[in-house]
Amino acid sequence: MSQSRFTLDDLKRILCEGSGAPEEGVLDGDILDTEFADIGYDSLALLETASRIEREYGIELDEDLIGDATTPRAFLDAVTGHFAVAAA
């Protein structure tokens, strides 16, 4: 899949697929600035999420940027930043 847009819904879907959690209820509400640890996702889960994004979107993410992303907003910024650089 190739696209240049990655949304919070995309991130929620991939997080749930990776963890096996149901899509509804687990990540509801305003979670953009909530620490991943507070919503039950550790660094291993985020690496799995990054790997799934890379496979699904055919991209290679900067591990340092992803490792520094402690909230969904920061994670989205890292992924969408990759799309912006790739499009330039």
PyMOL Python script that loads the backbone (N, CA, C, O; Angstrom):
from pymol import cmd

cmd.read_pdbstr("""\
ATOM      1  N   MET A   1       0.856  -1.173   0.000  1.00  0.00           N
ATOM      2  CA  MET A   1       0.000   0.000   0.000  1.00  0.00           C
ATOM      3  C   MET A   1       0.894   1.227   0.000  1.00  0.00           C
ATOM      4  O   MET A   1       1.831   1.332   0.792  1.00  0.00           O
ATOM      5  N   SER A   2       0.600   2.127  -0.876  1.00  0.00           N
ATOM      6  CA  SER A   2       1.357   3.368  -0.926  1.00  0.00           C
ATOM      7  C   SER A   2       0.397   4.541  -0.784  1.00  0.00           C
ATOM      8  O   SER A   2      -0.560   4.664  -1.548  1.00  0.00           O
ATOM      9  N   GLN A   3       0.648   5.370   0.163  1.00  0.00           N
ATOM     10  CA  GLN A   3      -0.159   6.569   0.346  1.00  0.00           C
ATOM     11  C   GLN A   3       0.673   7.581   1.097  1.00  0.00           C
ATOM     12  O   GLN A   3       1.714   7.246   1.663  1.00  0.00           O
ATOM     13  N   SER A   4       0.220   8.804   1.104  1.00  0.00           N
ATOM     14  CA  SER A   4       1.006   9.847   1.734  1.00  0.00           C
ATOM     15  C   SER A   4       0.308  10.407   2.964  1.00  0.00           C
ATOM     16  O   SER A   4       0.685  11.472   3.453  1.00  0.00           O
ATOM     17  N   ARG A   5      -0.684   9.720   3.464  1.00  0.00           N
ATOM     18  CA  ARG A   5      -1.434  10.219   4.598  1.00  0.00           C
ATOM     19  C   ARG A   5      -1.526   9.124   5.648  1.00  0.00           C
ATOM     20  O   ARG A   5      -1.806   7.967   5.337  1.00  0.00           O
ATOM     21  N   PHE A   6      -1.288   9.506   6.888  1.00  0.00           N
ATOM     22  CA  PHE A   6      -1.369   8.561   7.993  1.00  0.00           C
ATOM     23  C   PHE A   6      -2.113   9.263   9.119  1.00  0.00           C
ATOM     24  O   PHE A   6      -1.685  10.319   9.585  1.00  0.00           O
ATOM     25  N   THR A   7      -3.218   8.685   9.555  1.00  0.00           N
ATOM     26  CA  THR A   7      -4.083   9.354  10.514  1.00  0.00           C
ATOM     27  C   THR A   7      -4.062   8.654  11.875  1.00  0.00           C
ATOM     28  O   THR A   7      -3.501   7.570  12.033  1.00  0.00           O
ATOM     29  N   LEU A   8      -4.691   9.311  12.845  1.00  0.00           N
ATOM     30  CA  LEU A   8      -4.823   8.703  14.165  1.00  0.00           C
ATOM     31  C   LEU A   8      -5.604   7.398  14.071  1.00  0.00           C
ATOM     32  O   LEU A   8      -5.282   6.439  14.771  1.00  0.00           O
ATOM     33  N   ASP A   9      -6.611   7.346  13.231  1.00  0.00           N
ATOM     34  CA  ASP A   9      -7.369   6.101  13.056  1.00  0.00           C
ATOM     35  C   ASP A   9      -6.481   4.996  12.494  1.00  0.00           C
ATOM     36  O   ASP A   9      -6.607   3.838  12.892  1.00  0.00           O
ATOM     37  N   ASP A  10      -5.579   5.346  11.570  1.00  0.00           N
ATOM     38  CA  ASP A  10      -4.630   4.348  11.046  1.00  0.00           C
ATOM     39  C   ASP A  10      -3.755   3.827  12.182  1.00  0.00           C
ATOM     40  O   ASP A  10      -3.543   2.621  12.314  1.00  0.00           O
ATOM     41  N   LEU A  11      -3.249   4.748  13.001  1.00  0.00           N
ATOM     42  CA  LEU A  11      -2.385   4.344  14.119  1.00  0.00           C
ATOM     43  C   LEU A  11      -3.145   3.467  15.108  1.00  0.00           C
ATOM     44  O   LEU A  11      -2.626   2.447  15.559  1.00  0.00           O
ATOM     45  N   LYS A  12      -4.366   3.858  15.446  1.00  0.00           N
ATOM     46  CA  LYS A  12      -5.174   3.058  16.380  1.00  0.00           C
ATOM     47  C   LYS A  12      -5.393   1.650  15.838  1.00  0.00           C
ATOM     48  O   LYS A  12      -5.255   0.666  16.564  1.00  0.00           O
ATOM     49  N   ARG A  13      -5.736   1.566  14.557  1.00  0.00           N
ATOM     50  CA  ARG A  13      -5.985   0.255  13.941  1.00  0.00           C
ATOM     51  C   ARG A  13      -4.742  -0.629  14.030  1.00  0.00           C
ATOM     52  O   ARG A  13      -4.829  -1.799  14.403  1.00  0.00           O
ATOM     53  N   ILE A  14      -3.593  -0.065  13.688  1.00  0.00           N
ATOM     54  CA  ILE A  14      -2.363  -0.859  13.682  1.00  0.00           C
ATOM     55  C   ILE A  14      -1.945  -1.221  15.106  1.00  0.00           C
ATOM     56  O   ILE A  14      -1.458  -2.328  15.336  1.00  0.00           O
ATOM     57  N   LEU A  15      -2.123  -0.314  16.060  1.00  0.00           N
ATOM     58  CA  LEU A  15      -1.825  -0.637  17.460  1.00  0.00           C
ATOM     59  C   LEU A  15      -2.686  -1.815  17.929  1.00  0.00           C
ATOM     60  O   LEU A  15      -2.192  -2.744  18.569  1.00  0.00           O
ATOM     61  N   CYS A  16      -3.967  -1.761  17.603  1.00  0.00           N
ATOM     62  CA  CYS A  16      -4.877  -2.834  18.030  1.00  0.00           C
ATOM     63  C   CYS A  16      -4.551  -4.146  17.334  1.00  0.00           C
ATOM     64  O   CYS A  16      -4.590  -5.203  17.964  1.00  0.00           O
ATOM     65  N   GLU A  17      -4.231  -4.096  16.045  1.00  0.00           N
ATOM     66  CA  GLU A  17      -3.868  -5.320  15.325  1.00  0.00           C
ATOM     67  C   GLU A  17      -2.626  -5.957  15.950  1.00  0.00           C
ATOM     68  O   GLU A  17      -2.553  -7.177  16.098  1.00  0.00           O
ATOM     69  N   GLY A  18      -1.662  -5.130  16.312  1.00  0.00           N
ATOM     70  CA  GLY A  18      -0.422  -5.645  16.881  1.00  0.00           C
ATOM     71  C   GLY A  18      -0.589  -6.229  18.265  1.00  0.00           C
ATOM     72  O   GLY A  18       0.084  -7.191  18.637  1.00  0.00           O
ATOM     73  N   SER A  19      -1.495  -5.637  19.025  1.00  0.00           N
ATOM     74  CA  SER A  19      -1.672  -6.098  20.403  1.00  0.00           C
ATOM     75  C   SER A  19      -2.768  -7.142  20.538  1.00  0.00           C
ATOM     76  O   SER A  19      -2.865  -7.825  21.557  1.00  0.00           O
ATOM     77  N   GLY A  20      -3.586  -7.260  19.509  1.00  0.00           N
ATOM     78  CA  GLY A  20      -4.702  -8.191  19.581  1.00  0.00           C
ATOM     79  C   GLY A  20      -5.892  -7.636  20.351  1.00  0.00           C
ATOM     80  O   GLY A  20      -6.862  -8.348  20.611  1.00  0.00           O
ATOM     81  N   ALA A  21      -5.810  -6.351  20.715  1.00  0.00           N
ATOM     82  CA  ALA A  21      -6.912  -5.716  21.445  1.00  0.00           C
ATOM     83  C   ALA A  21      -8.036  -5.369  20.474  1.00  0.00           C
ATOM     84  O   ALA A  21      -7.778  -5.117  19.297  1.00  0.00           O
ATOM     85  N   PRO A  22      -9.269  -5.353  20.949  1.00  0.00           N
ATOM     86  CA  PRO A  22     -10.367  -4.944  20.080  1.00  0.00           C
ATOM     87  C   PRO A  22     -10.211  -3.471  19.703  1.00  0.00           C
ATOM     88  O   PRO A  22      -9.729  -2.667  20.501  1.00  0.00           O
ATOM     89  N   GLU A  23     -10.623  -3.122  18.474  1.00  0.00           N
ATOM     90  CA  GLU A  23     -10.456  -1.746  18.013  1.00  0.00           C
ATOM     91  C   GLU A  23     -11.351  -0.766  18.760  1.00  0.00           C
ATOM     92  O   GLU A  23     -10.994   0.400  18.926  1.00  0.00           O
ATOM     93  N   GLU A  24     -12.484  -1.223  19.200  1.00  0.00           N
ATOM     94  CA  GLU A  24     -13.411  -0.310  19.856  1.00  0.00           C
ATOM     95  C   GLU A  24     -13.194  -0.339  21.358  1.00  0.00           C
ATOM     96  O   GLU A  24     -13.056  -1.404  21.959  1.00  0.00           O
ATOM     97  N   GLY A  25     -13.167   0.815  21.941  1.00  0.00           N
ATOM     98  CA  GLY A  25     -13.116   0.926  23.386  1.00  0.00           C
ATOM     99  C   GLY A  25     -11.741   1.114  23.977  1.00  0.00           C
ATOM    100  O   GLY A  25     -11.591   1.854  24.949  1.00  0.00           O
ATOM    101  N   VAL A  26     -10.740   0.478  23.428  1.00  0.00           N
ATOM    102  CA  VAL A  26      -9.414   0.521  24.029  1.00  0.00           C
ATOM    103  C   VAL A  26      -8.740   1.875  23.834  1.00  0.00           C
ATOM    104  O   VAL A  26      -8.130   2.404  24.764  1.00  0.00           O
ATOM    105  N   LEU A  27      -8.842   2.426  22.658  1.00  0.00           N
ATOM    106  CA  LEU A  27      -8.152   3.676  22.356  1.00  0.00           C
ATOM    107  C   LEU A  27      -9.136   4.807  22.078  1.00  0.00           C
ATOM    108  O   LEU A  27      -8.819   5.741  21.341  1.00  0.00           O
ATOM    109  N   ASP A  28     -10.305   4.727  22.656  1.00  0.00           N
ATOM    110  CA  ASP A  28     -11.305   5.785  22.484  1.00  0.00           C
ATOM    111  C   ASP A  28     -10.907   7.028  23.269  1.00  0.00           C
ATOM    112  O   ASP A  28     -10.095   6.967  24.193  1.00  0.00           O
ATOM    113  N   GLY A  29     -11.483   8.133  22.890  1.00  0.00           N
ATOM    114  CA  GLY A  29     -11.232   9.377  23.603  1.00  0.00           C
ATOM    115  C   GLY A  29     -10.042  10.122  23.033  1.00  0.00           C
ATOM    116  O   GLY A  29      -9.467   9.729  22.018  1.00  0.00           O
ATOM    117  N   ASP A  30      -9.690  11.189  23.696  1.00  0.00           N
ATOM    118  CA  ASP A  30      -8.596  12.032  23.245  1.00  0.00           C
ATOM    119  C   ASP A  30      -7.278  11.469  23.780  1.00  0.00           C
ATOM    120  O   ASP A  30      -6.896  11.728  24.921  1.00  0.00           O
ATOM    121  N   ILE A  31      -6.600  10.706  22.948  1.00  0.00           N
ATOM    122  CA  ILE A  31      -5.360  10.062  23.377  1.00  0.00           C
ATOM    123  C   ILE A  31      -4.127  10.673  22.733  1.00  0.00           C
ATOM    124  O   ILE A  31      -3.009  10.227  22.990  1.00  0.00           O
ATOM    125  N   LEU A  32      -4.317  11.689  21.898  1.00  0.00           N
ATOM    126  CA  LEU A  32      -3.197  12.239  21.121  1.00  0.00           C
ATOM    127  C   LEU A  32      -1.978  12.570  21.971  1.00  0.00           C
ATOM    128  O   LEU A  32      -0.847  12.291  21.573  1.00  0.00           O
ATOM    129  N   ASP A  33      -2.201  13.164  23.137  1.00  0.00           N
ATOM    130  CA  ASP A  33      -1.069  13.580  23.966  1.00  0.00           C
ATOM    131  C   ASP A  33      -0.893  12.722  25.214  1.00  0.00           C
ATOM    132  O   ASP A  33      -0.232  13.133  26.168  1.00  0.00           O
ATOM    133  N   THR A  34      -1.478  11.544  25.203  1.00  0.00           N
ATOM    134  CA  THR A  34      -1.340  10.608  26.316  1.00  0.00           C
ATOM    135  C   THR A  34      -0.103   9.736  26.084  1.00  0.00           C
ATOM    136  O   THR A  34       0.102   9.225  24.983  1.00  0.00           O
ATOM    137  N   GLU A  35       0.696   9.572  27.095  1.00  0.00           N
ATOM    138  CA  GLU A  35       1.886   8.723  26.966  1.00  0.00           C
ATOM    139  C   GLU A  35       1.448   7.298  26.606  1.00  0.00           C
ATOM    140  O   GLU A  35       0.464   6.781  27.135  1.00  0.00           O
ATOM    141  N   PHE A  36       2.197   6.684  25.699  1.00  0.00           N
ATOM    142  CA  PHE A  36       1.861   5.315  25.305  1.00  0.00           C
ATOM    143  C   PHE A  36       1.826   4.383  26.519  1.00  0.00           C
ATOM    144  O   PHE A  36       0.976   3.496  26.592  1.00  0.00           O
ATOM    145  N   ALA A  37       2.724   4.574  27.449  1.00  0.00           N
ATOM    146  CA  ALA A  37       2.752   3.723  28.641  1.00  0.00           C
ATOM    147  C   ALA A  37       1.433   3.808  29.413  1.00  0.00           C
ATOM    148  O   ALA A  37       0.999   2.826  30.015  1.00  0.00           O
ATOM    149  N   ASP A  38       0.798   4.981  29.393  1.00  0.00           N
ATOM    150  CA  ASP A  38      -0.462   5.168  30.115  1.00  0.00           C
ATOM    151  C   ASP A  38      -1.646   4.489  29.432  1.00  0.00           C
ATOM    152  O   ASP A  38      -2.676   4.256  30.065  1.00  0.00           O
ATOM    153  N   ILE A  39      -1.504   4.171  28.145  1.00  0.00           N
ATOM    154  CA  ILE A  39      -2.589   3.466  27.451  1.00  0.00           C
ATOM    155  C   ILE A  39      -2.202   2.016  27.163  1.00  0.00           C
ATOM    156  O   ILE A  39      -2.857   1.326  26.381  1.00  0.00           O
ATOM    157  N   GLY A  40      -1.118   1.566  27.812  1.00  0.00           N
ATOM    158  CA  GLY A  40      -0.792   0.147  27.778  1.00  0.00           C
ATOM    159  C   GLY A  40       0.151  -0.312  26.686  1.00  0.00           C
ATOM    160  O   GLY A  40       0.209  -1.505  26.390  1.00  0.00           O
ATOM    161  N   TYR A  41       0.897   0.610  26.075  1.00  0.00           N
ATOM    162  CA  TYR A  41       1.810   0.217  25.004  1.00  0.00           C
ATOM    163  C   TYR A  41       3.240   0.535  25.413  1.00  0.00           C
ATOM    164  O   TYR A  41       3.568   1.687  25.699  1.00  0.00           O
ATOM    165  N   ASP A  42       4.095  -0.494  25.441  1.00  0.00           N
ATOM    166  CA  ASP A  42       5.499  -0.295  25.796  1.00  0.00           C
ATOM    167  C   ASP A  42       6.343  -0.157  24.529  1.00  0.00           C
ATOM    168  O   ASP A  42       5.819  -0.165  23.415  1.00  0.00           O
ATOM    169  N   SER A  43       7.652  -0.031  24.720  1.00  0.00           N
ATOM    170  CA  SER A  43       8.539   0.199  23.568  1.00  0.00           C
ATOM    171  C   SER A  43       8.513  -0.969  22.588  1.00  0.00           C
ATOM    172  O   SER A  43       8.630  -0.762  21.380  1.00  0.00           O
ATOM    173  N   LEU A  44       8.365  -2.173  23.082  1.00  0.00           N
ATOM    174  CA  LEU A  44       8.296  -3.334  22.190  1.00  0.00           C
ATOM    175  C   LEU A  44       7.047  -3.259  21.309  1.00  0.00           C
ATOM    176  O   LEU A  44       7.105  -3.558  20.117  1.00  0.00           O
ATOM    177  N   ALA A  45       5.938  -2.867  21.890  1.00  0.00           N
ATOM    178  CA  ALA A  45       4.700  -2.729  21.120  1.00  0.00           C
ATOM    179  C   ALA A  45       4.850  -1.642  20.055  1.00  0.00           C
ATOM    180  O   ALA A  45       4.312  -1.769  18.955  1.00  0.00           O
ATOM    181  N   LEU A  46       5.579  -0.579  20.381  1.00  0.00           N
ATOM    182  CA  LEU A  46       5.767   0.494  19.408  1.00  0.00           C
ATOM    183  C   LEU A  46       6.700   0.071  18.281  1.00  0.00           C
ATOM    184  O   LEU A  46       6.521   0.488  17.137  1.00  0.00           O
ATOM    185  N   LEU A  47       7.692  -0.751  18.597  1.00  0.00           N
ATOM    186  CA  LEU A  47       8.545  -1.281  17.533  1.00  0.00           C
ATOM    187  C   LEU A  47       7.741  -2.177  16.603  1.00  0.00           C
ATOM    188  O   LEU A  47       7.912  -2.126  15.385  1.00  0.00           O
ATOM    189  N   GLU A  48       6.867  -2.993  17.173  1.00  0.00           N
ATOM    190  CA  GLU A  48       5.987  -3.835  16.363  1.00  0.00           C
ATOM    191  C   GLU A  48       5.080  -2.960  15.502  1.00  0.00           C
ATOM    192  O   GLU A  48       4.862  -3.259  14.329  1.00  0.00           O
ATOM    193  N   THR A  49       4.560  -1.898  16.071  1.00  0.00           N
ATOM    194  CA  THR A  49       3.701  -0.983  15.319  1.00  0.00           C
ATOM    195  C   THR A  49       4.479  -0.345  14.166  1.00  0.00           C
ATOM    196  O   THR A  49       3.975  -0.268  13.045  1.00  0.00           O
ATOM    197  N   ALA A  50       5.697   0.110  14.437  1.00  0.00           N
ATOM    198  CA  ALA A  50       6.521   0.707  13.378  1.00  0.00           C
ATOM    199  C   ALA A  50       6.786  -0.298  12.269  1.00  0.00           C
ATOM    200  O   ALA A  50       6.738   0.048  11.089  1.00  0.00           O
ATOM    201  N   SER A  51       7.062  -1.532  12.643  1.00  0.00           N
ATOM    202  CA  SER A  51       7.312  -2.577  11.652  1.00  0.00           C
ATOM    203  C   SER A  51       6.076  -2.820  10.787  1.00  0.00           C
ATOM    204  O   SER A  51       6.180  -2.980   9.570  1.00  0.00           O
ATOM    205  N   ARG A  52       4.924  -2.846  11.418  1.00  0.00           N
ATOM    206  CA  ARG A  52       3.683  -3.043  10.662  1.00  0.00           C
ATOM    207  C   ARG A  52       3.435  -1.870   9.703  1.00  0.00           C
ATOM    208  O   ARG A  52       2.995  -2.079   8.572  1.00  0.00           O
ATOM    209  N   ILE A  53       3.712  -0.656  10.143  1.00  0.00           N
ATOM    210  CA  ILE A  53       3.546   0.517   9.284  1.00  0.00           C
ATOM    211  C   ILE A  53       4.499   0.433   8.094  1.00  0.00           C
ATOM    212  O   ILE A  53       4.109   0.708   6.959  1.00  0.00           O
ATOM    213  N   GLU A  54       5.732   0.056   8.356  1.00  0.00           N
ATOM    214  CA  GLU A  54       6.711  -0.063   7.271  1.00  0.00           C
ATOM    215  C   GLU A  54       6.246  -1.069   6.219  1.00  0.00           C
ATOM    216  O   GLU A  54       6.331  -0.811   5.018  1.00  0.00           O
ATOM    217  N   ARG A  55       5.759  -2.209   6.682  1.00  0.00           N
ATOM    218  CA  ARG A  55       5.294  -3.238   5.735  1.00  0.00           C
ATOM    219  C   ARG A  55       4.057  -2.773   4.976  1.00  0.00           C
ATOM    220  O   ARG A  55       3.965  -2.940   3.760  1.00  0.00           O
ATOM    221  N   GLU A  56       3.111  -2.190   5.701  1.00  0.00           N
ATOM    222  CA  GLU A  56       1.846  -1.811   5.079  1.00  0.00           C
ATOM    223  C   GLU A  56       2.006  -0.660   4.098  1.00  0.00           C
ATOM    224  O   GLU A  56       1.357  -0.637   3.052  1.00  0.00           O
ATOM    225  N   TYR A  57       2.867   0.297   4.432  1.00  0.00           N
ATOM    226  CA  TYR A  57       2.989   1.503   3.605  1.00  0.00           C
ATOM    227  C   TYR A  57       4.229   1.483   2.718  1.00  0.00           C
ATOM    228  O   TYR A  57       4.451   2.414   1.945  1.00  0.00           O
ATOM    229  N   GLY A  58       5.030   0.440   2.822  1.00  0.00           N
ATOM    230  CA  GLY A  58       6.212   0.336   1.973  1.00  0.00           C
ATOM    231  C   GLY A  58       7.231   1.420   2.235  1.00  0.00           C
ATOM    232  O   GLY A  58       7.833   1.946   1.299  1.00  0.00           O
ATOM    233  N   ILE A  59       7.435   1.762   3.495  1.00  0.00           N
ATOM    234  CA  ILE A  59       8.377   2.817   3.862  1.00  0.00           C
ATOM    235  C   ILE A  59       9.364   2.275   4.892  1.00  0.00           C
ATOM    236  O   ILE A  59       9.182   1.187   5.439  1.00  0.00           O
ATOM    237  N   GLU A  60      10.405   3.052   5.143  1.00  0.00           N
ATOM    238  CA  GLU A  60      11.355   2.712   6.201  1.00  0.00           C
ATOM    239  C   GLU A  60      11.422   3.893   7.162  1.00  0.00           C
ATOM    240  O   GLU A  60      11.821   4.994   6.784  1.00  0.00           O
ATOM    241  N   LEU A  61      11.036   3.654   8.385  1.00  0.00           N
ATOM    242  CA  LEU A  61      10.980   4.728   9.382  1.00  0.00           C
ATOM    243  C   LEU A  61      12.304   4.861  10.118  1.00  0.00           C
ATOM    244  O   LEU A  61      13.033   3.885  10.293  1.00  0.00           O
ATOM    245  N   ASP A  62      12.601   6.073  10.542  1.00  0.00           N
ATOM    246  CA  ASP A  62      13.801   6.353  11.327  1.00  0.00           C
ATOM    247  C   ASP A  62      13.572   5.830  12.748  1.00  0.00           C
ATOM    248  O   ASP A  62      12.708   6.334  13.466  1.00  0.00           O
ATOM    249  N   GLU A  63      14.337   4.831  13.144  1.00  0.00           N
ATOM    250  CA  GLU A  63      14.139   4.211  14.462  1.00  0.00           C
ATOM    251  C   GLU A  63      14.314   5.201  15.603  1.00  0.00           C
ATOM    252  O   GLU A  63      13.635   5.093  16.624  1.00  0.00           O
ATOM    253  N   ASP A  64      15.218   6.165  15.444  1.00  0.00           N
ATOM    254  CA  ASP A  64      15.420   7.157  16.509  1.00  0.00           C
ATOM    255  C   ASP A  64      14.187   8.030  16.690  1.00  0.00           C
ATOM    256  O   ASP A  64      13.784   8.319  17.816  1.00  0.00           O
ATOM    257  N   LEU A  65      13.581   8.454  15.561  1.00  0.00           N
ATOM    258  CA  LEU A  65      12.373   9.277  15.662  1.00  0.00           C
ATOM    259  C   LEU A  65      11.235   8.499  16.303  1.00  0.00           C
ATOM    260  O   LEU A  65      10.513   9.021  17.152  1.00  0.00           O
ATOM    261  N   ILE A  66      11.083   7.258  15.893  1.00  0.00           N
ATOM    262  CA  ILE A  66      10.013   6.432  16.447  1.00  0.00           C
ATOM    263  C   ILE A  66      10.291   6.150  17.926  1.00  0.00           C
ATOM    264  O   ILE A  66       9.369   6.155  18.742  1.00  0.00           O
ATOM    265  N   GLY A  67      11.538   5.908  18.269  1.00  0.00           N
ATOM    266  CA  GLY A  67      11.890   5.643  19.660  1.00  0.00           C
ATOM    267  C   GLY A  67      11.656   6.839  20.572  1.00  0.00           C
ATOM    268  O   GLY A  67      11.387   6.680  21.762  1.00  0.00           O
ATOM    269  N   ASP A  68      11.760   8.026  20.011  1.00  0.00           N
ATOM    270  CA  ASP A  68      11.542   9.243  20.788  1.00  0.00           C
ATOM    271  C   ASP A  68      10.063   9.620  20.889  1.00  0.00           C
ATOM    272  O   ASP A  68       9.705  10.502  21.670  1.00  0.00           O
ATOM    273  N   ALA A  69       9.216   8.975  20.122  1.00  0.00           N
ATOM    274  CA  ALA A  69       7.789   9.302  20.112  1.00  0.00           C
ATOM    275  C   ALA A  69       7.108   8.625  21.298  1.00  0.00           C
ATOM    276  O   ALA A  69       6.884   7.414  21.287  1.00  0.00           O
ATOM    277  N   THR A  70       6.789   9.395  22.296  1.00  0.00           N
ATOM    278  CA  THR A  70       6.182   8.826  23.501  1.00  0.00           C
ATOM    279  C   THR A  70       4.668   8.985  23.549  1.00  0.00           C
ATOM    280  O   THR A  70       4.011   8.463  24.450  1.00  0.00           O
ATOM    281  N   THR A  71       4.116   9.708  22.577  1.00  0.00           N
ATOM    282  CA  THR A  71       2.663   9.893  22.514  1.00  0.00           C
ATOM    283  C   THR A  71       2.186   9.600  21.096  1.00  0.00           C
ATOM    284  O   THR A  71       2.984   9.623  20.159  1.00  0.00           O
ATOM    285  N   PRO A  72       0.896   9.325  20.926  1.00  0.00           N
ATOM    286  CA  PRO A  72       0.381   9.138  19.567  1.00  0.00           C
ATOM    287  C   PRO A  72       0.645  10.346  18.667  1.00  0.00           C
ATOM    288  O   PRO A  72       0.948  10.174  17.486  1.00  0.00           O
ATOM    289  N   ARG A  73       0.536  11.565  19.203  1.00  0.00           N
ATOM    290  CA  ARG A  73       0.792  12.748  18.369  1.00  0.00           C
ATOM    291  C   ARG A  73       2.240  12.736  17.853  1.00  0.00           C
ATOM    292  O   ARG A  73       2.479  12.998  16.674  1.00  0.00           O
ATOM    293  N   ALA A  74       3.183  12.439  18.711  1.00  0.00           N
ATOM    294  CA  ALA A  74       4.581  12.398  18.294  1.00  0.00           C
ATOM    295  C   ALA A  74       4.820  11.274  17.287  1.00  0.00           C
ATOM    296  O   ALA A  74       5.600  11.432  16.348  1.00  0.00           O
ATOM    297  N   PHE A  75       4.154  10.150  17.484  1.00  0.00           N
ATOM    298  CA  PHE A  75       4.294   9.025  16.547  1.00  0.00           C
ATOM    299  C   PHE A  75       3.737   9.417  15.183  1.00  0.00           C
ATOM    300  O   PHE A  75       4.363   9.166  14.154  1.00  0.00           O
ATOM    301  N   LEU A  76       2.549  10.037  15.182  1.00  0.00           N
ATOM    302  CA  LEU A  76       1.957  10.494  13.916  1.00  0.00           C
ATOM    303  C   LEU A  76       2.864  11.501  13.227  1.00  0.00           C
ATOM    304  O   LEU A  76       3.049  11.442  12.011  1.00  0.00           O
ATOM    305  N   ASP A  77       3.432  12.425  13.995  1.00  0.00           N
ATOM    306  CA  ASP A  77       4.336  13.423  13.414  1.00  0.00           C
ATOM    307  C   ASP A  77       5.541  12.747  12.768  1.00  0.00           C
ATOM    308  O   ASP A  77       5.980  13.153  11.692  1.00  0.00           O
ATOM    309  N   ALA A  78       6.072  11.724  13.417  1.00  0.00           N
ATOM    310  CA  ALA A  78       7.233  11.014  12.865  1.00  0.00           C
ATOM    311  C   ALA A  78       6.873  10.328  11.549  1.00  0.00           C
ATOM    312  O   ALA A  78       7.643  10.375  10.590  1.00  0.00           O
ATOM    313  N   VAL A  79       5.704   9.692  11.503  1.00  0.00           N
ATOM    314  CA  VAL A  79       5.306   8.984  10.281  1.00  0.00           C
ATOM    315  C   VAL A  79       4.951   9.980   9.176  1.00  0.00           C
ATOM    316  O   VAL A  79       5.405   9.822   8.042  1.00  0.00           O
ATOM    317  N   THR A  80       4.161  10.987   9.479  1.00  0.00           N
ATOM    318  CA  THR A  80       3.779  11.951   8.441  1.00  0.00           C
ATOM    319  C   THR A  80       4.986  12.771   7.992  1.00  0.00           C
ATOM    320  O   THR A  80       5.050  13.191   6.836  1.00  0.00           O
ATOM    321  N   GLY A  81       5.928  12.999   8.880  1.00  0.00           N
ATOM    322  CA  GLY A  81       7.165  13.672   8.495  1.00  0.00           C
ATOM    323  C   GLY A  81       7.928  12.867   7.469  1.00  0.00           C
ATOM    324  O   GLY A  81       8.537  13.429   6.560  1.00  0.00           O
ATOM    325  N   HIS A  82       7.899  11.551   7.609  1.00  0.00           N
ATOM    326  CA  HIS A  82       8.547  10.685   6.626  1.00  0.00           C
ATOM    327  C   HIS A  82       7.886  10.860   5.258  1.00  0.00           C
ATOM    328  O   HIS A  82       8.572  10.963   4.241  1.00  0.00           O
ATOM    329  N   PHE A  83       6.550  10.894   5.239  1.00  0.00           N
ATOM    330  CA  PHE A  83       5.841  11.069   3.970  1.00  0.00           C
ATOM    331  C   PHE A  83       6.187  12.411   3.331  1.00  0.00           C
ATOM    332  O   PHE A  83       6.341  12.497   2.113  1.00  0.00           O
ATOM    333  N   ALA A  84       6.311  13.456   4.145  1.00  0.00           N
ATOM    334  CA  ALA A  84       6.628  14.791   3.622  1.00  0.00           C
ATOM    335  C   ALA A  84       8.018  14.805   2.995  1.00  0.00           C
ATOM    336  O   ALA A  84       8.215  15.390   1.930  1.00  0.00           O
ATOM    337  N   VAL A  85       8.978  14.164   3.649  1.00  0.00           N
ATOM    338  CA  VAL A  85      10.341  14.113   3.107  1.00  0.00           C
ATOM    339  C   VAL A  85      10.361  13.293   1.819  1.00  0.00           C
ATOM    340  O   VAL A  85      11.020  13.666   0.848  1.00  0.00           O
ATOM    341  N   ALA A  86       9.643  12.186   1.818  1.00  0.00           N
ATOM    342  CA  ALA A  86       9.615  11.325   0.632  1.00  0.00           C
ATOM    343  C   ALA A  86       8.975  12.018  -0.562  1.00  0.00           C
ATOM    344  O   ALA A  86       9.354  11.759  -1.705  1.00  0.00           O
ATOM    345  N   ALA A  87       7.994  12.910  -0.305  1.00  0.00           N
ATOM    346  CA  ALA A  87       7.294  13.602  -1.382  1.00  0.00           C
ATOM    347  C   ALA A  87       8.100  14.770  -1.934  1.00  0.00           C
ATOM    348  O   ALA A  87       7.842  15.229  -3.047  1.00  0.00           O
ATOM    349  N   ALA A  88       9.083  15.261  -1.161  1.00  0.00           N
ATOM    350  CA  ALA A  88       9.853  16.437  -1.593  1.00  0.00           C
ATOM    351  C   ALA A  88      10.826  16.096  -2.694  1.00  0.00           C
ATOM    352  O   ALA A  88      11.550  16.970  -3.171  1.00  0.00           O
TER     353      ALA A  88
END
""", "prot")
cmd.dss("prot")
cmd.show_as("cartoon", "prot")
cmd.util.cbc("prot")
cmd.orient("prot")
